[in-house]
Structures are given as structure tokens and as C-alpha cells.
Amino acid sequence: GGLITSLQQSSQAEGFFFTFNSRGSPETTLQVRPGVPSASTSSSAGTSLSLQTAGLQAQFTLSARDGLGNLRRTTHDEAYGYRYKVQVLEGNSPYLHPRHTDAGSGLHRFDYTVTSSGMHTIQSFVAVAGGLHATYYASDTLNNAVYVREDPAIDFSGAERDASLHDWPGSRSQPLETSAFSTRWHGFIRAQHDQTYTFTGKFDLLRADAPTIERIRMWIDNSLVIDQWSSLSWGYPTGTYAFARAEYLYDMRVEFKSPGTSASRPYVNLWWSTSFVSRVVNEEIVPRHRLYRAYHTTGSPFQVKVVANKASPGQTVFTGNYGSGLYPKNELLSMGVQLRDQFGNKRDVAAMYTGLHIEGFAVLFQ
């Protein structure tokens, strides 16, 4: 299983030892490559992970490492199903996707710009192809988590068989689906084309109660795509999402709930389709190689404070009893100034001026 580097011969009588190098030794070298990417040892660094100014480009670096801490200096991680993903969340807005540059030697640079001040969240992931994270709850309100696992797809046929990756968790003696339960799947989705896709959650319509007792909803990139959480309408719930970039990772969250039934097992599948000239995806269950599990890197998520940019005359607001027109000399005026930047963000410093004895005044912004 290894290389022979030397041979030794001894003489007990004389105590001499002879050493012979094998062919190729000692010139032969062994190249050790890093293992697969690991989120627990990969990390991000940069001042823009904690403080940033609105409207200015921010930058930080992600160091990709294997489980032993070795830098991933190799290329083609995407070909093996691994990607490095960063997203910025500004309140309830859709995620902001920083620009990714592979800087080599295991380093990945991310650049982003935000225009709203306040506290924002930066999430840094190692994404792994082949399915989604799944959390199962012993209630239909997404409370009381009882199972956590990796599901290759949202594809549950409800067939009577032992628990598997395509079946609800539990066992025949203690099946989860016989009582009220709910599920949350989370990860990333990667579409082939930069166009609008139609998503459909399919139930077993042969069951008369399915559309009235089971619910599904889905978000992509923090935007609600399917919402059948309270609807009692008959049929398959659908929704559309326009992917701006092809072969790009978008955040995905799907939630499902069922009050439980002993008559038959819940049935739910998630399908997608798209059609635009020659770029067609016929309706199919979203395949596992298009789904990615998300693993936070060390320190993620980060809370970054974004402060307002310099004051802008066009956005700054004046308040008080100064009004407009001419004022007598030594007139007592009260004036408030709310400084704002070009994006309308309030500056932290708001100046109040009272007791000004002036003939006229001007405000100068620097």
C-alpha cells in the first residue's frame, strides 16, 4: 500500500548496517491534496463584516478549507458539487448577492454595496449539491422539532414502505404522519436558465380531504412564491419566480403542514417547469442536483452596521419657525436640521440651532 524508500541489511556478528535507496528515492515526492470543503473550518475576514458606509463598495474574503484546516488551493470545486455562497439581507427585502471572485490559493473575494443604513445580516455558506436540510416538527405550527435530516428532494409519494430518504421520518410503530406535523426545508436552488419558472406543489387529489387539510408555502430569495397556508381552494397551488441569473444559487425555503390522518399518508411533491423559445424545462419534480444544502461558515451569520453617507443638500430636512422671507435684525429664530445622505438615510448627528441673532443665513455642506 506504500512506497519502499530503503532496504537495510545487518550483520549480528559485526554490528554493521547497510542502507540501499530504492529506485526513485529520495527524489520521489508525495503530493497531498486538501480534502473536501468544510464549513466548520472555512471562515470570512474583513472590516465590512461589521461596519460599512451606505453607497460604498464593501469587500471581504472567505478562506475555503478542508476539515483539517488545509486551504482549498485546488480548482473546480463546483464540478464536485461544492460552492461558496454569500448573501446580504436588508430587512424584509430580497437578498443582495455579492459579486464573487475566485482569488486563488483557497481565497474567495466578495464585493457588495448597500444603500440603506441600519443593521443588516451577512450569511456565508459552503453549499453542497444533492438536496435540502429538513426539520420535522411534532405539530402543524412549525414548533417542537423532533427530526433533522437531509432530504434529496421534496418528493413524497406516500407509498407504504419503511422510512427512507424519500419517505416521511419515523417508523411503522411510531409514524410521524399519523398525527399533526409540519416540515421546513431550506437550502439553495440552481436554475438552468435566466427566465421565469413555474413552481407547483402537488397533493394527492384522489384523497378528498387533501386540498382542505394540507398546506404548503415557498419562498425564493426571501420572496413569497407559493402561499397556500390558509387557502381552501381545490387544486394544485402554483407560483412563478423570475431567475435573473442562470446556474446561480438562490435561497429557498419550503414549509408544509398536515393535521395528520390515519386513513392515508400525506403526499406532496414540488415540481417546476419553464418555456422560452428553445430553453424549455418540461414539468418535473425539482431534481436533487439542482438543490443545495447550506452550511454556515465559522462566524456566520454576521451583523453589519451600515452608517449613512455624507450629508446631501437635496435630502436634508429643515424644521422650525424660521419660515421663508426677510427677518428683522436680532430676530430670535429656532431651527432644526435633520441631515440625510443621498439615499435618504438619516445622519446620526442632528443639529438643533436656537437663539440665532442673524440678518440672514446660509447652510454649507462639506
Salt bridges, closest charged atoms under 4 A:
ASP77 OD1 - ARG72 NH2 2.30
GLU78 OE1 - ARG83 NH2 3.61
GLU90 OE1 - HIS120 NE2 3.97
ASP111 OD2 - ARG99 NH2 3.83
ASP111 OD2 - ARG109 NE 3.62
GLU150 OE1 - ARG293 NE 3.41
ASP151 OD1 - ARG149 NE 2.60
ASP155 OD2 - HIS166 ND1 3.81
ASP162 OD1 - ARG172 NE 3.14
ASP167 OD1 - ARG265 NH2 3.33
GLU177 OE2 - ARG265 NE 2.66
ASP194 OD1 - ARG279 NH1 2.72
ASP209 OD1 - ARG207 NH2 3.39
GLU214 OE2 - ARG207 NH1 3.04
ASP221 OD2 - HIS97 NE2 2.99
GLU247 OE1 - ARG190 NH1 2.24
GLU247 OE1 - ARG290 NH1 2.79
ASP251 OD1 - HIS186 NE2 3.00
GLU255 OE2 - ARG184 NE 2.86
GLU255 OE1 - ARG217 NE 2.67
GLU255 OE2 - ARG253 NE 3.59
GLU283 OE1 - LYS202 NZ 3.22
GLU359 OE2 - LYS329 NZ 3.83
